[in-house]
Amino acid sequence: MGSFGNKMRLQSNNRNSFGVYANSVPGDPLPSGPPSNSHPMSWILGLVVSFVLPFFTNKWGPLWVLKNRISNAVQTVEDIVEAVEKVAEEVDKIAEDIADDLPQGKLRNLVELVENMAEKTAKTADCLDNVIDKVQEAEDQVDDIVESLAKKPKNSPKESQN
């Protein structure tokens, strides 16, 4: 066992040997608090900037992947709604043509019921399609705003001082 100032190394004759080093000097100053000229607003601003800034970089790739998956799902739903609307409109036309040719009775009542259901389905699908279109327009506007903010040239500290 040997001692060299504030470093100490222990050795053993066993297969396991280890060393212990103590380099702390008594009386080291404790970390100081925030600078006296800092204001709470600058701390809050720094916190907000450090949270929001990554949204404008590629570090949030998983978030963009999720956004793209949701956009794809919304597009699929819109395609399905449009298809349902077209089918309902065709069923309505065909049922109306058939109902005009049928005599009064249970069969005509059934065809008129199908016609009414097709009309309601077409109206509902049209409303859903309009809602989806408005959501997509809002999404495009938000994307444009984010892209414009991300593309703004960043001034270096040297440029801002000149």
C-alpha positions as MATLAB code, in Angstrom:
seq = 'MGSFGNKMRLQSNNRNSFGVYANSVPGDPLPSGPPSNSHPMSWILGLVVSFVLPFFTNKWGPLWVLKNRISNAVQTVEDIVEAVEKVAEEVDKIAEDIADDLPQGKLRNLVELVENMAEKTAKTADCLDNVIDKVQEAEDQVDDIVESLAKKPKNSPKESQN';
ca = [
       0.000    0.000    0.000;
       1.394    3.359   -0.977;
       0.320    6.936   -0.562;
       1.234    9.790   -2.915;
      -0.153   13.105   -1.668;
      -3.903   13.072   -2.110;
      -3.884    9.988   -4.367;
      -3.999    6.546   -2.878;
      -3.706    3.195   -4.593;
      -4.547   -0.054   -2.947;
      -3.329   -3.351   -4.296;
      -4.052   -6.856   -3.280;
      -2.292  -10.128   -3.989;
      -5.613  -11.680   -4.984;
      -6.683  -12.009   -8.589;
      -8.777   -8.871   -8.175;
      -6.992   -5.601   -7.782;
      -8.503   -2.202   -7.662;
      -7.480    1.379   -7.221;
      -9.022    4.186   -5.272;
      -8.229    7.770   -6.154;
      -9.247   10.719   -4.019;
      -8.615   13.973   -5.874;
     -11.065   16.241   -4.101;
      -9.481   19.176   -2.419;
     -11.180   20.379    0.728;
     -12.486   23.893    0.433;
     -13.545   23.799   -3.243;
     -16.004   26.608   -3.849;
     -19.643   25.611   -4.238;
     -21.355   26.355   -7.557;
     -22.649   29.881   -7.663;
     -26.270   30.789   -8.291;
     -27.593   32.602  -11.314;
     -25.853   35.823  -12.309;
     -27.110   38.836  -10.426;
     -28.181   40.614  -13.627;
     -30.474   37.803  -14.869;
     -34.225   38.324  -14.871;
     -36.889   35.616  -14.555;
     -38.256   36.570  -17.995;
     -34.921   35.709  -19.619;
     -35.028   32.298  -17.924;
     -38.606   31.719  -19.106;
     -37.727   32.884  -22.617;
     -34.736   30.534  -22.687;
     -36.902   27.645  -21.541;
     -39.566   28.361  -24.165;
     -37.012   28.757  -26.956;
     -35.258   25.527  -25.976;
     -38.596   23.708  -26.135;
     -39.976   25.270  -29.335;
     -36.782   25.450  -31.405;
     -36.503   21.680  -31.969;
     -39.886   21.758  -33.720;
     -38.177   23.662  -36.514;
     -35.307   21.226  -36.901;
     -35.037   17.630  -38.004;
     -34.652   16.356  -34.452;
     -38.407   15.828  -34.219;
     -38.473   13.261  -37.024;
     -40.763   10.865  -35.130;
     -43.290   13.681  -34.697;
     -43.243   14.339  -38.445;
     -43.630   10.605  -39.126;
     -46.699   10.542  -36.883;
     -48.071   13.643  -38.621;
     -47.588   12.002  -42.017;
     -49.309    8.813  -40.870;
     -52.270   10.825  -39.625;
     -52.387   12.776  -42.896;
     -52.369    9.526  -44.855;
     -55.177    8.127  -42.701;
     -57.235   11.302  -43.190;
     -56.664   11.098  -46.951;
     -57.788    7.454  -46.960;
     -60.925    8.351  -45.009;
     -61.634   11.175  -47.448;
     -61.276    8.808  -50.414;
     -63.663    6.339  -48.795;
     -66.193    9.077  -47.976;
     -66.086   10.328  -51.573;
     -66.618    6.784  -52.878;
     -69.560    6.261  -50.500;
     -71.042    9.568  -51.646;
     -70.795    8.591  -55.330;
     -72.314    5.160  -54.709;
     -75.157    6.652  -52.653;
     -75.923    9.176  -55.397;
     -76.044    6.398  -58.006;
     -78.243    4.215  -55.790;
     -80.555    7.207  -55.279;
     -80.864    7.767  -59.060;
     -81.476    4.091  -59.808;
     -83.983    3.683  -56.957;
     -85.835    6.792  -58.115;
     -86.055    5.458  -61.692;
     -87.265    2.059  -60.483;
     -89.785    3.575  -58.037;
     -91.337    5.671  -60.833;
     -92.010    2.512  -62.882;
     -93.481    0.428  -60.028;
     -97.167    0.369  -59.063;
     -98.218    1.334  -55.537;
     -97.465   -1.391  -53.057;
     -94.918   -2.880  -50.694;
     -92.170   -3.183  -53.320;
     -92.484    0.477  -54.315;
     -92.429    1.506  -50.632;
     -89.264   -0.542  -50.134;
     -87.556    1.063  -53.153;
     -88.579    4.535  -51.929;
     -87.121    3.687  -48.512;
     -83.842    2.696  -50.210;
     -83.944    5.957  -52.179;
     -84.421    8.033  -49.016;
     -81.619    6.207  -47.220;
     -79.315    6.759  -50.213;
     -80.129   10.494  -50.210;
     -79.374   10.785  -46.490;
     -76.154    8.798  -46.916;
     -75.048   11.048  -49.792;
     -75.772   14.204  -47.752;
     -73.886   12.858  -44.737;
     -70.920   11.821  -46.869;
     -70.890   15.260  -48.510;
     -70.834   16.945  -45.081;
     -67.988   14.694  -43.920;
     -66.064   15.429  -47.112;
     -66.466   19.183  -46.514;
     -65.221   18.854  -42.920;
     -62.195   16.831  -44.026;
     -61.408   19.413  -46.723;
     -61.497   22.219  -44.130;
     -59.205   20.257  -41.803;
     -56.754   19.672  -44.646;
     -56.811   23.374  -45.564;
     -56.046   24.318  -41.955;
     -53.242   21.735  -41.864;
     -51.754   23.192  -45.066;
     -51.865   26.703  -43.595;
     -50.095   25.546  -40.424;
     -47.482   23.719  -42.520;
     -46.873   26.873  -44.573;
     -46.413   28.948  -41.418;
     -43.996   26.424  -39.893;
     -42.003   26.156  -43.115;
     -41.768   29.940  -43.463;
     -40.507   30.212  -39.888;
     -38.000   27.411  -40.447;
     -36.676   28.989  -43.668;
     -36.012   32.434  -42.162;
     -32.288   33.175  -42.364;
     -30.597   32.962  -39.035;
     -28.252   35.836  -38.228;
     -25.027   34.990  -36.525;
     -24.007   37.095  -33.494;
     -21.263   38.778  -35.549;
     -23.770   39.843  -38.234;
     -26.198   41.264  -35.686;
     -23.442   43.372  -34.077;
     -22.488   45.026  -37.383;
];
